[in-house]
Amino acid sequence: MSTLPPGFPVSVLDRSRTREGESPARALRDTVRLAREAEALGYHRFWVSEHHGVPGVAGAAPTVLAAAVAAATSAVRVGTGGVMLPNHRPMVVAEQFGVLESLFPGRIDMGLGRSVGFTDGVRRALGQDKEAAGAEAFAAGIEELLGWFTGTQTAHPGVRARPAEGLRVPPFVLATGEGARIAAEAGLPLVIGDLRRRARLSAAVDAYRAAFRPSAWAAEPYVVVAGTVVVAGSEAAARRLLAPEAWAMAYSRTRGEFPPLAPPERIEALEMTDRQRGFYEDGLTGHLYGTGEQVAEGLARAVAETGADEVLVTTSTYDREALVTSYRGLARAVGLAPRGGGEGAEGHPGS
């Protein structure tokens, strides 16, 4: 069986997905519980996301949730996948991560993205518009943000970010659109997906490596490939676990609202429009799912094709027990070393 090299870092992104009939509070508490499980299983990082005004996602404040995760764990690296920089002032982001790093030294990652709100109403509520996520504005925001840590920012002379200044929190750029170019020019690690569009993914990674400029934050390119991964007892069972997320995406594309996860049996009984059916079927294809052996082989191929330095996986399904079982199966299949504490893997950014 083809699998990942020994010690290859595999990390987790959890979006605090809500379920029908359950409160957002339950989803947030389950994220913290899942982080403890991921730590015990040997995953390298555990990241949380930022979404605003979305019924199906409870994680609206990633640095707050990251603090809860870090407080509940002791060894796994904790970070954001990511903080959406257009929604925040760079100084405030620096201060938040400065607090996190001060409380949990050596364990915090700062993943940065440039998406704005899901709808026009949310964007207005955040005081932003689509132009706020422009590539050049994002690049300038990253430069200012990192300058608050190094004390070299020039946008606000005489002002210092406390307690961020002088601390070193590893930054990562989440690639959307021109994100790979921005990461390369800034000399920062890149987080890029998805695994379904392998040719485009590989081309973007190659371009990033070719354009990379060493910086004080990274001496060489570092690529984290992200994607949806599901492990179950059979390929059919794993595919069925994808149904709740696939339907949520199809619903959002046709109704304009991203809903809580529904159970597969209810989804299978739905009468979908042709358009919804098309989006739904698309949402079921291209991901890495199946038995542990099948998924391990698929991840090994993805790493070989992209030259990835790390894999960031996300699993989303209605059944929480099946979700945890999937992460356990993946950990066994790729040979993660269970931990009871201690340091992260050596040789990787932020380790």
Secondary structure, DSSP 8 states (H G I E B T S, - for coil): -----TT--EEEEE--B-BTTS-HHHHHHHHHHHHHHHHHHT-SEEEE---SS-TTB----HHHHHHHHHHH-SSSEEEES-EEGGGS-HHHHHHHHHHHHHHSTT-EEEEEE----SSHHHHHHTT--GGGG-HHHHHHHHHHHHHHHHT---SSTT---TTTTT----EEEE-STTHHHHHHHHT--EEE--TTSHHHHHHHHHHHHHH----SS-SS--EEEEEEEEE-SSHHHHHHHTHHHHHHHHHHHHHS----B--HHHHHT----HHHHHHHHHHHSSSEEESHHHHHHHHHHHHHHHT-SEEEEE---S-HHHHHHHHHHHHHHHT----SS----TTSTT-
